[in-house]
Every structure is written in C-alpha cells, then in structure tokens.
C-alpha cells in the first residue's frame, strides 16, 4: 500500500463452465429477430441510396396490408400537419 500510487481495481472475468467461444450458435449471442428478412441493414451511401433501398424493401414486401396501413398513416399525418399550419387550399383555385 503505497502513499503515492493508487490501488488498482480487481478484475472479474467470468466464463461459464461449458462455454465454447468458437461455436457460431452461442446461447449467449444476441441476435435481432428480423435481421435475416431485411435488405436495408447494409448501409448504402448517401441519402438517395438509403431512400432507394427503403423504397425497394417497401415495394417487395409480400404483405400488402402493412403497406396500405403505412400509406394511410402517412396520409393522415400529412393532413393533420396541413390542418395544424392552417394551410389554405384557395391558393390553387383562382375564383
């Protein structure tokens, strides 16, 4: 116990008894549930690449109900936004 040096913390390294680190199917590995089904996990370059990847995934989705639901929610949000900023449609009609 020195006066000028600080005491180092003790390290605790736990490895389970039957743990095999070389195995790919480790029970301790954390994997995402839907990663094998997504095509947008690779990071495309730029905003255009990201948008085109997302659009391709949206178009190739076999479940059309979820696509319709996303479209309806988007339309409702746009309408609420226009209502919130008091958008006036009379600028499009010259009467």
Beta strands, then each sheet from edge to edge (+ up, - down):
end
